[in-house]
Amino acid sequence: MNFAGRLVGGTIAVTVVAIVVLVAGAEIALRRDLEQEIRVTLEREARLVSDGLPADSAGWQDLVERVARETGLRVTLIARDGRVVAESDESRESIPRIENHRTRPEVAAALSGQVGSDRRLSRTVNRPLLYVAVPGGPGVVRLAAPLVGADQIVRHAQRSFLGASMLALVIGSLLAFVAARSIASPLTAIAAAARSIAQGATPRFPRSGIPDIDGLVRALREMHDQLDQRFNELRRERAETAALVEAMVEGVIATDPRGRIVTANAAAHRLLGYEPDEVLPNIAQLFRVKAARDVVDAVLDGRTVLEQELELDGHSILLSARPLPPGGVLLVLHDVTELRRLETVRRDFVANVSHELKTPLTSISGYAETLVNDAPDAETRCRFLGVILTNAQRMQRLVDDLLDLSRIESGRWQPAPESLDAAQVARDSWSLLAGRASRWQIQFETVIDPGGEQVYADLDALRQVLSNLLDNALRYTPAGGRISLHTGREDGGVLLRVRDTGTGIAGEHLPRIFERFYRVDPGRSREEGGTGLGLSIVKHLVEAHDGRVSATSELGKGTEIACWFPDPIETRS
């Protein structure tokens, strides 16, 4: 809402509130005054009735009825015990049946020697009355007057006051509108001049005839003259600085003495998780990590911090900070996440490969040394050579798996999917393991659900996936167990599940079983010749098909590995 609208709206709002308050206050005051006047009149009339009562109580009912006809008031005579002895609105016969009035507020006050009054709905005549009771007569003389007349007077006064108020509201709104226009027009012109200055155009300054606004115009004109002299220099310096800062791969943040960020390059926005054009908060609220906040506190205290490494939203950051001479601080953020990741991968790879190669190399070295130095008999020599050959083959499998994994991860291998017979590929993969399974009396079965007969995948990749999964299942399934392959339709693709009745995997290991070299039971896996890369290769091969892999297991009951292969894109659409 513009200034004129706000001024007119505010004037109307204030006027309306004033009218409401005045109407309510006038109503309360007028009603109070009218009721007070009625109360005084009733007290006076009640005393006149008390003074005019005949000595014979037999004439009291006639008197109260005559007074009621002449004055239009309700007259009641009440004995000291609270019994009604005369009532203008009741017949003589019904008076004895009127309930005792001793507890009525005005009657109780009159019985104590005071003038009592009360305003309430009469249960006898069923209308609101103002009661006034004075001591006298048989005990209490009470008069009551209806408040209908007072209500009519109040309503008439309200209507008159509201009419006048509406007229005042209309006139006040018109005057406010005229005043608002006279003030808003030069303000609008000043705003247009300010926008012109901000855009680098020539502004037009208004003349309003209002001293305060004219003073603002003069100040704005002086500011424009000064800015005009400095804009070119500032533009040049800012362009040079912006180009330099934006070209940096490190995140750069500079603040003013109040901690407001005045410079932040794209790299800083990216490292802190903000959009390139998003406004950054003050330096004190910029970081959520305690180590980063400690660096900010140190530099705000005037200390320099160099290359403090910390974690920000999963990134490893080297944070350097130093105070700026005119006030404020300068922060430089260097992302070393990839460097740290490569260092970790290198360390883990060297450690794992060294560990995996150590056992077969030790065996080969030991047996070869025995063959060279001891010259054993032919049978022992043959057995030793078999052990050497087995460990050499184990190293060969490890090297082959490493080469396969490297080829898949580097992107040099791309699947060539085709529609394959899932059951046939499973039988081919199992045939290589059938001899070991037969020795351990382990059964293998395939369950092909409707729609799961054909799977869209690379033939060699699918064979390698099933071979690794079946080999793993066979390695951990005890004698007499069972291994099954179950295929079926799911989510626009085919789900292959390899299930065994083996030892199972504890829940804390499941999230990591697809990591390279990770073993649930390292000792047993190495004894049985596993390389620790099988499930990692399975995961990469399936994901290369845009599929997904998951595992479920329960200790003592077996494990299930599920691989989902999507249908061809043209089939899905």
C-alpha positions as CSV (number, residue, x, y, z in Angstrom):
1,M,0.0,0.0,0.0
2,N,1.4,3.4,-1.0
3,F,1.8,6.4,1.3
4,A,-1.5,8.1,0.4
5,G,-3.4,4.9,1.0
6,R,-1.7,4.3,4.3
7,L,-2.5,7.9,5.4
8,V,-6.1,7.7,4.4
9,G,-6.5,4.2,5.8
10,G,-4.9,5.2,9.1
11,T,-7.1,8.3,9.3
12,I,-10.2,6.2,8.7
13,A,-9.1,3.6,11.2
14,V,-8.4,6.2,13.9
15,T,-11.7,7.9,13.3
16,V,-13.6,4.6,13.4
17,V,-11.9,3.6,16.7
18,A,-12.7,7.1,18.1
19,I,-16.3,6.8,17.0
20,V,-16.7,3.3,18.6
21,V,-15.1,4.5,21.8
22,L,-17.3,7.6,21.9
23,V,-20.5,5.8,21.1
24,A,-19.8,3.1,23.7
25,G,-18.8,5.7,26.3
26,A,-21.8,8.0,25.6
27,E,-24.1,5.0,25.8
28,I,-22.7,4.0,29.2
29,A,-22.8,7.5,30.6
30,L,-26.3,8.3,29.2
31,R,-27.7,5.1,30.5
32,R,-26.1,5.6,33.8
33,D,-27.5,9.2,34.1
34,L,-31.0,8.1,33.0
35,E,-31.1,5.3,35.5
36,Q,-29.8,7.6,38.2
37,E,-32.6,10.1,37.4
38,I,-35.2,7.3,37.5
39,R,-33.7,6.0,40.8
40,V,-34.0,9.5,42.4
41,T,-37.6,9.8,41.1
42,L,-38.6,6.4,42.4
43,E,-37.1,7.1,45.8
44,R,-39.1,10.4,46.0
45,E,-42.3,8.7,44.9
46,A,-41.7,5.8,47.3
47,R,-41.4,8.2,50.3
48,L,-44.6,10.0,49.2
49,V,-46.4,6.6,49.1
50,S,-45.0,5.8,52.5
51,D,-46.2,9.1,53.9
52,G,-49.6,8.7,52.3
53,L,-50.4,5.2,53.6
54,P,-53.7,5.0,55.6
55,A,-53.5,3.6,59.1
56,D,-55.9,0.8,58.0
57,S,-54.0,-1.9,56.1
58,A,-57.3,-2.9,54.3
59,G,-56.9,0.2,52.1
60,W,-53.3,-0.4,51.2
61,Q,-54.1,-2.5,48.1
62,D,-56.4,0.2,46.8
63,L,-53.8,2.9,47.3
64,V,-51.0,1.0,45.5
65,E,-53.3,0.3,42.6
66,R,-54.3,3.9,42.3
67,V,-50.7,5.1,42.5
68,A,-49.7,2.6,39.8
69,R,-52.5,3.8,37.5
70,E,-51.6,7.5,38.0
71,T,-47.8,7.0,37.7
72,G,-47.3,3.9,35.6
73,L,-45.1,2.5,38.2
74,R,-45.2,-0.8,40.0
75,V,-45.8,-0.4,43.7
76,T,-45.1,-3.1,46.3
77,L,-45.6,-3.0,50.1
78,I,-43.5,-5.5,52.0
79,A,-43.7,-6.5,55.7
80,R,-40.6,-6.7,57.8
81,D,-40.6,-10.5,57.5
82,G,-40.4,-10.2,53.8
83,R,-44.1,-11.0,53.0
84,V,-45.7,-9.0,50.2
85,V,-48.8,-7.3,51.7
86,A,-49.8,-5.2,48.7
87,E,-48.8,-5.4,45.0
88,S,-50.1,-3.2,42.2
89,D,-49.5,-5.8,39.5
90,E,-51.3,-8.6,41.4
91,S,-54.9,-9.2,42.6
92,R,-55.8,-9.4,46.3
93,E,-56.3,-13.2,46.0
94,S,-52.9,-13.9,44.5
95,I,-50.9,-11.7,46.9
96,P,-50.5,-14.4,49.6
97,R,-49.0,-16.7,46.9
98,I,-46.1,-14.3,46.1
99,E,-42.8,-15.6,47.3
100,N,-41.0,-14.0,50.2
101,H,-39.0,-10.9,49.2
102,R,-36.7,-10.6,52.1
103,T,-33.7,-11.8,50.1
104,R,-34.2,-9.3,47.3
105,P,-31.1,-6.9,47.3
106,E,-33.2,-3.7,47.4
107,V,-35.5,-5.1,50.1
108,A,-32.6,-6.4,52.3
109,A,-31.0,-2.9,52.1
110,A,-34.3,-1.2,53.1
111,L,-34.9,-3.6,56.0
112,S,-31.5,-2.5,57.3
113,G,-32.6,1.1,57.2
114,Q,-31.0,2.2,53.9
115,V,-32.4,3.0,50.5
116,G,-31.9,0.0,48.3
117,S,-32.0,-0.4,44.5
118,D,-31.5,-3.1,41.9
119,R,-31.8,-3.6,38.2
120,R,-33.1,-7.0,37.0
121,L,-35.7,-9.0,35.2
122,S,-38.9,-9.3,37.2
123,R,-40.0,-12.9,37.6
124,T,-43.5,-11.6,38.5
125,V,-44.1,-9.5,35.4
126,N,-41.3,-10.9,33.2
127,R,-39.7,-7.6,32.1
128,P,-36.6,-5.7,33.1
129,L,-37.3,-3.2,35.9
130,L,-35.4,-0.8,38.1
131,Y,-36.3,-1.3,41.8
132,V,-36.0,1.3,44.6
133,A,-37.0,0.4,48.1
134,V,-37.2,2.7,51.2
135,P,-38.0,2.0,54.8
136,G,-41.6,2.8,55.7
137,G,-45.2,1.6,55.9
138,P,-45.4,-2.0,57.0
139,G,-41.7,-2.3,56.7
140,V,-40.6,-1.5,53.1
141,V,-42.1,0.5,50.3
142,R,-40.8,-0.5,46.9
143,L,-41.4,1.1,43.5
144,A,-40.3,-0.3,40.2
145,A,-40.1,1.4,36.8
146,P,-39.6,-0.2,33.4
147,L,-36.4,0.7,31.6
148,V,-38.0,0.6,28.1
149,G,-38.1,4.4,28.0
150,A,-34.5,4.8,28.9
151,D,-33.5,2.2,26.3
152,Q,-35.4,4.2,23.6
153,I,-33.7,7.4,24.6
154,V,-30.3,5.7,24.5
155,R,-31.0,4.2,21.0
156,H,-32.2,7.5,19.7
157,A,-29.1,9.3,21.0
158,Q,-26.9,6.5,19.4
159,R,-28.5,7.0,16.0
160,S,-28.1,10.7,16.2
161,F,-24.4,10.4,17.3
162,L,-23.7,7.8,14.6
163,G,-25.2,10.0,11.9
164,A,-23.0,12.8,12.9
165,S,-20.0,10.5,13.2
166,M,-20.4,9.2,9.7
167,L,-20.5,12.7,8.3
168,A,-17.3,13.5,10.3
169,L,-15.8,10.3,8.9
170,V,-16.5,11.2,5.3
171,I,-15.2,14.7,5.7
172,G,-12.1,13.6,7.6
173,S,-11.4,10.9,4.9
174,L,-11.6,13.5,2.1
175,L,-9.3,15.9,4.0
176,A,-6.9,13.1,4.7
177,F,-6.9,12.1,1.0
178,V,-6.2,15.6,-0.1
179,A,-3.4,16.0,2.4
180,A,-2.0,12.6,1.5
181,R,-1.9,13.5,-2.2
182,S,-0.1,16.7,-1.5
183,I,2.6,14.9,0.5
184,A,2.7,11.7,-1.6
185,S,3.3,13.4,-4.9
186,P,6.7,14.9,-4.1
187,L,7.7,11.8,-2.2
188,T,6.9,9.7,-5.3
189,A,9.0,12.1,-7.4
190,I,11.8,11.8,-4.9
191,A,11.6,8.0,-5.1
192,A,11.8,8.2,-8.9
193,A,14.8,10.4,-8.6
194,A,16.5,8.0,-6.2
195,R,15.8,5.1,-8.6
196,S,17.3,7.2,-11.4
197,I,20.5,7.7,-9.3
198,A,20.7,4.0,-8.6
199,Q,20.4,3.2,-12.3
200,G,23.0,5.8,-13.3
201,A,20.4,8.1,-15.1
202,T,19.9,11.8,-14.7
203,P,17.4,12.4,-11.9
204,R,14.6,15.0,-11.8
205,F,14.2,16.6,-8.4
206,P,10.7,18.0,-7.4
207,R,9.8,21.2,-5.6
208,S,7.0,20.6,-3.0
209,G,6.8,23.8,-1.0
210,I,7.1,21.7,2.2
211,P,10.3,22.6,4.1
212,D,11.1,19.1,5.3
213,I,10.6,17.5,1.9
214,D,12.6,20.3,0.2
215,G,15.4,19.7,2.7
216,L,15.4,16.0,1.7
217,V,15.5,17.0,-2.0
218,R,18.6,19.2,-1.4
219,A,20.3,16.4,0.5
220,L,19.5,14.0,-2.3
221,R,20.9,16.4,-4.9
222,E,24.1,16.8,-3.0
223,M,24.5,13.0,-2.6
224,H,23.9,12.6,-6.3
225,D,26.7,15.1,-7.1
226,Q,29.1,13.3,-4.8
227,L,28.2,9.9,-6.1
228,D,28.6,11.0,-9.7
229,Q,32.2,11.9,-8.9
230,R,33.0,8.5,-7.4
231,F,30.9,6.1,-9.5
232,N,33.5,5.6,-12.3
233,E,36.3,4.9,-9.9
234,L,34.2,2.5,-7.8
235,R,33.0,0.7,-10.9
236,R,36.5,0.2,-12.1
237,E,37.8,-1.0,-8.8
238,R,34.9,-3.3,-8.2
239,A,35.2,-4.9,-11.7
240,E,38.9,-5.6,-11.1
241,T,38.2,-7.1,-7.6
242,A,35.2,-9.1,-8.7
243,A,37.1,-10.6,-11.6
244,L,40.0,-11.6,-9.4
245,V,37.9,-13.1,-6.6
246,E,35.6,-15.0,-9.0
247,A,38.5,-16.5,-10.8
248,M,39.8,-18.1,-7.6
249,V,39.1,-21.8,-6.9
250,E,39.2,-21.1,-3.2
251,G,36.2,-19.7,-1.5
252,V,36.7,-16.1,-0.4
253,I,34.5,-14.2,2.1
254,A,35.0,-10.6,3.3
255,T,32.9,-8.8,5.9
256,D,32.5,-5.2,7.1
257,P,33.2,-4.2,10.7
258,R,29.7,-5.2,11.7
259,G,30.1,-8.8,10.4
260,R,28.0,-8.3,7.3
261,I,29.3,-10.2,4.3
262,V,30.2,-7.8,1.5
263,T,32.2,-10.2,-0.7
264,A,31.6,-13.9,-1.4
265,N,32.7,-15.6,-4.6
266,A,30.9,-18.5,-6.3
267,A,33.3,-21.0,-4.8
268,A,32.4,-19.8,-1.2
269,H,28.6,-20.2,-2.0
270,R,29.2,-23.7,-3.4
271,L,31.3,-24.9,-0.4
272,L,28.8,-23.5,2.1
273,G,25.8,-25.0,0.3
274,Y,24.2,-21.7,-0.9
275,E,22.9,-20.8,-4.3
276,P,25.2,-18.5,-6.3
277,D,22.8,-15.5,-6.0
278,E,21.6,-16.3,-2.4
279,V,22.4,-13.7,0.3
280,L,24.7,-15.1,3.0
281,P,23.9,-14.4,6.7
282,N,26.2,-12.4,9.0
283,I,29.6,-14.0,9.7
284,A,28.5,-14.9,13.3
285,Q,25.6,-17.1,11.9
286,L,27.4,-18.4,8.8
287,F,28.8,-21.6,10.2
288,R,27.0,-24.4,12.1
289,V,30.1,-26.4,12.9
290,K,31.7,-25.5,16.2
291,A,35.3,-25.7,14.9
292,A,34.4,-23.1,12.2
293,R,32.7,-20.9,14.8
294,D,35.8,-21.1,16.9
295,V,37.9,-19.8,14.0
296,V,35.4,-17.0,13.4
297,D,35.6,-16.0,17.1
298,A,39.4,-16.0,17.0
299,V,39.6,-13.7,14.0
300,L,36.9,-11.4,15.4
301,D,39.2,-11.1,18.4
302,G,42.0,-9.9,16.1
303,R,43.9,-13.2,15.7
304,T,45.1,-14.8,12.5
305,V,44.2,-18.5,11.9
306,L,46.0,-20.4,9.1
307,E,44.8,-23.7,7.4
308,Q,42.5,-25.0,10.1
309,E,41.1,-28.3,8.7
310,L,37.4,-29.0,9.5
311,E,34.4,-30.8,8.1
312,L,31.6,-28.8,6.5
313,D,28.6,-30.7,5.2
314,G,30.7,-33.7,4.2
315,H,33.6,-31.6,2.8
316,S,37.1,-31.4,4.1
317,I,37.9,-27.7,4.2
318,L,41.1,-25.8,5.0
319,L,39.9,-22.6,6.6
320,S,42.2,-19.6,6.9
321,A,41.1,-16.3,8.5
322,R,42.7,-13.0,9.2
323,P,41.4,-9.5,10.3
324,L,41.2,-6.7,7.7
325,P,42.9,-3.4,8.6
326,P,39.8,-1.2,8.3
327,G,37.7,-3.7,10.3
328,G,36.0,-6.9,9.3
329,V,37.5,-10.2,8.5
330,L,38.7,-12.2,5.5
331,L,38.0,-15.9,5.2
332,V,39.6,-18.3,2.6
333,L,38.1,-21.8,2.2
334,H,40.1,-24.4,0.3
335,D,38.3,-27.7,-0.5
336,V,40.6,-30.6,0.0
337,T,37.8,-33.3,0.1
338,E,39.0,-35.0,-3.1
339,L,42.6,-34.9,-2.0
340,R,41.7,-36.5,1.4
341,R,39.5,-39.1,-0.4
342,L,42.3,-40.0,-2.7
343,E,44.7,-40.3,0.2
344,T,42.2,-42.6,2.0
345,V,41.6,-44.7,-1.1
346,R,45.3,-45.1,-1.6
347,R,46.0,-46.0,2.0
348,D,43.1,-48.5,2.1
349,F,43.9,-50.0,-1.3
350,V,47.6,-50.5,-0.4
351,A,46.7,-51.9,3.0
352,N,44.0,-54.2,1.7
353,V,46.0,-55.5,-1.3
354,S,49.1,-56.0,0.8
355,H,47.0,-57.9,3.3
356,E,45.3,-60.0,0.7
357,L,48.6,-60.8,-1.1
358,K,50.5,-61.5,2.1
359,T,48.9,-64.9,2.9
360,P,49.3,-66.6,-0.5
361,L,52.8,-65.1,-1.0
362,T,53.8,-66.4,2.4
363,S,52.6,-69.8,1.5
364,I,54.3,-69.8,-1.9
365,S,57.5,-68.6,-0.4
366,G,57.5,-71.1,2.4
367,Y,56.7,-74.1,0.2
368,A,59.1,-73.1,-2.5
369,E,61.9,-72.7,0.0
370,T,61.2,-76.1,1.4
371,L,61.3,-77.6,-2.1
372,V,64.6,-75.9,-2.8
373,N,66.4,-76.7,0.5
374,D,65.0,-80.0,1.7
375,A,64.5,-82.0,-1.6
376,P,61.3,-83.9,-0.3
377,D,60.0,-87.1,-1.8
378,A,57.9,-87.1,-5.0
379,E,54.6,-87.2,-3.1
380,T,55.4,-84.4,-0.8
381,R,56.9,-82.4,-3.7
382,C,53.7,-82.9,-5.6
383,R,51.5,-81.8,-2.7
384,F,53.7,-78.7,-2.1
385,L,53.5,-77.7,-5.7
386,G,49.7,-78.1,-5.5
387,V,49.6,-75.6,-2.6
388,I,51.9,-73.2,-4.5
389,L,49.6,-73.5,-7.6
390,T,46.4,-72.9,-5.5
391,N,47.9,-69.7,-3.9
392,A,49.1,-68.5,-7.2
393,Q,45.6,-69.0,-8.6
394,R,44.2,-67.1,-5.6
395,M,46.5,-64.2,-6.4
396,Q,45.5,-64.4,-10.0
397,R,41.8,-64.2,-9.0
398,L,42.6,-61.2,-6.8
399,V,44.4,-59.4,-9.6
400,D,41.6,-60.2,-12.1
401,D,39.0,-58.9,-9.7
402,L,41.0,-55.7,-9.1
403,L,41.3,-55.2,-12.9
404,D,37.6,-55.8,-13.4
405,L,36.7,-53.4,-10.7
406,S,39.1,-50.8,-12.0
407,R,37.7,-51.2,-15.5
408,I,34.1,-50.8,-14.3
409,E,34.8,-47.8,-12.0
410,S,36.8,-46.0,-14.6
411,G,34.0,-46.2,-17.2
412,R,36.1,-48.0,-19.7
413,W,33.5,-50.9,-19.7
414,Q,29.9,-50.3,-20.7
415,P,27.2,-53.0,-20.7
416,A,25.7,-54.3,-23.9
417,P,22.3,-55.4,-22.6
418,E,20.1,-57.9,-24.3
419,S,17.1,-60.1,-23.4
420,L,18.5,-63.2,-21.6
421,D,17.0,-66.4,-20.3
422,A,17.4,-65.9,-16.6
423,A,17.1,-69.7,-15.8
424,Q,19.7,-70.7,-18.4
425,V,22.2,-68.1,-17.2
426,A,21.7,-69.3,-13.7
427,R,22.3,-72.9,-14.6
428,D,25.4,-72.0,-16.5
429,S,26.8,-70.1,-13.5
430,W,25.9,-72.9,-11.1
431,S,27.5,-75.6,-13.3
432,L,31.0,-74.2,-12.4
433,L,30.1,-74.7,-8.7
434,A,28.2,-78.0,-8.9
435,G,31.2,-80.1,-8.0
436,R,31.7,-78.3,-4.6
437,A,28.0,-78.3,-4.0
438,S,27.7,-82.0,-4.6
439,R,30.5,-82.8,-2.1
440,W,28.7,-80.8,0.6
441,Q,25.2,-82.1,-0.5
442,I,23.9,-78.5,-1.1
443,Q,20.8,-78.3,-3.3
444,F,20.2,-75.6,-5.9
445,E,16.8,-74.6,-7.3
446,T,15.5,-71.9,-9.6
447,V,12.0,-70.3,-9.1
448,I,10.9,-68.3,-12.1
449,D,7.7,-66.3,-11.6
450,P,5.6,-65.2,-14.6
451,G,7.2,-62.2,-16.2
452,G,10.6,-63.1,-14.8
453,E,11.8,-65.4,-17.5
454,Q,13.7,-62.8,-19.4
455,V,16.1,-60.3,-17.9
456,Y,17.6,-57.3,-19.9
457,A,21.3,-57.3,-19.1
458,D,24.8,-57.8,-20.5
459,L,25.4,-61.6,-20.7
460,D,29.0,-61.6,-19.3
461,A,28.0,-59.1,-16.6
462,L,25.0,-61.2,-15.6
463,R,27.1,-64.4,-15.5
464,Q,29.7,-62.7,-13.3
465,V,27.0,-61.3,-11.0
466,L,25.4,-64.7,-10.5
467,S,28.7,-66.5,-10.2
468,N,29.8,-64.2,-7.4
469,L,26.5,-64.4,-5.6
470,L,26.3,-68.2,-5.9
471,D,29.9,-68.6,-4.9
472,N,29.3,-66.5,-1.8
473,A,26.2,-68.4,-0.9
474,L,28.0,-71.7,-1.4
475,R,30.9,-70.6,0.8
476,Y,28.7,-69.7,3.8
477,T,26.0,-72.5,3.5
478,P,26.7,-75.6,5.7
479,A,26.5,-79.1,4.4
480,G,22.9,-80.2,3.5
481,G,21.8,-76.6,3.0
482,R,19.9,-75.1,0.1
483,I,20.5,-72.2,-2.4
484,S,17.8,-70.8,-4.6
485,L,17.5,-68.2,-7.4
486,H,14.1,-66.5,-7.6
487,T,13.2,-64.1,-10.4
488,G,10.0,-62.0,-10.8
489,R,8.7,-58.7,-12.1
490,E,9.0,-55.6,-10.0
491,D,8.8,-51.8,-10.7
492,G,9.2,-52.0,-14.5
493,G,12.1,-54.5,-14.3
494,V,13.2,-58.0,-13.2
495,L,14.3,-58.7,-9.7
496,L,16.8,-61.6,-9.2
497,R,17.1,-62.9,-5.6
498,V,19.8,-65.3,-4.5
499,R,18.9,-66.9,-1.2
500,D,20.8,-69.4,1.0
501,T,20.2,-71.2,4.3
502,G,23.7,-70.3,5.6
503,T,25.0,-68.6,8.7
504,G,23.5,-65.2,8.0
505,I,24.9,-61.7,8.5
506,A,24.5,-59.6,11.6
507,G,22.6,-56.3,11.1
508,E,25.5,-54.1,11.8
509,H,27.5,-55.6,8.9
510,L,24.7,-55.4,6.2
511,P,25.3,-51.7,5.2
512,R,29.0,-52.4,4.5
513,I,29.0,-55.8,2.7
514,F,29.2,-54.2,-0.7
515,E,32.4,-52.3,0.2
516,R,35.6,-53.7,-1.4
517,F,37.6,-56.0,0.9
518,Y,34.9,-55.9,3.6
519,R,34.4,-59.3,5.2
520,V,31.9,-60.3,7.8
521,D,34.1,-63.3,8.8
522,P,37.6,-62.4,7.6
523,G,39.3,-65.6,8.8
524,R,36.8,-68.0,7.1
525,S,36.7,-66.0,3.9
526,R,40.5,-66.1,3.5
527,E,40.6,-69.8,4.3
528,E,38.1,-70.5,1.6
529,G,39.8,-68.3,-1.0
530,G,37.6,-65.3,-1.2
531,T,39.1,-62.0,-2.5
532,G,36.6,-59.7,-0.7
533,L,35.8,-58.0,-4.0
534,G,32.9,-60.1,-5.2
535,L,30.0,-58.2,-3.8
536,S,31.6,-54.9,-4.7
537,I,31.9,-56.0,-8.3
538,V,28.3,-57.2,-8.2
539,K,27.1,-53.8,-7.0
540,H,29.1,-51.9,-9.7
541,L,27.9,-54.2,-12.5
542,V,24.2,-53.9,-11.5
543,E,24.4,-50.2,-11.1
544,A,26.1,-49.9,-14.6
545,H,22.7,-51.2,-15.9
546,D,20.9,-48.4,-13.9
547,G,19.8,-51.2,-11.5
548,R,20.1,-51.5,-7.7
549,V,21.3,-54.0,-5.2
550,S,20.1,-54.8,-1.7
551,A,20.7,-57.4,1.0
552,T,18.7,-58.9,3.8
553,S,19.8,-61.4,6.3
554,E,19.1,-63.0,9.7
555,L,21.7,-64.8,11.8
556,G,21.4,-68.5,11.7
557,K,18.7,-68.5,9.0
558,G,20.5,-67.3,5.8
559,T,21.0,-64.3,3.5
560,E,19.3,-62.9,0.4
561,I,20.9,-60.7,-2.1
562,A,18.5,-58.9,-4.5
563,C,19.5,-57.4,-7.9
564,W,17.0,-55.4,-9.9
565,F,17.6,-54.9,-13.6
566,P,15.3,-52.4,-15.4
567,D,13.5,-53.1,-18.6
568,P,14.6,-51.4,-21.9
569,I,13.7,-47.7,-22.0
570,E,11.4,-48.2,-25.0
571,T,9.5,-50.9,-23.1
572,R,9.1,-48.8,-20.0
573,S,7.7,-45.9,-22.0
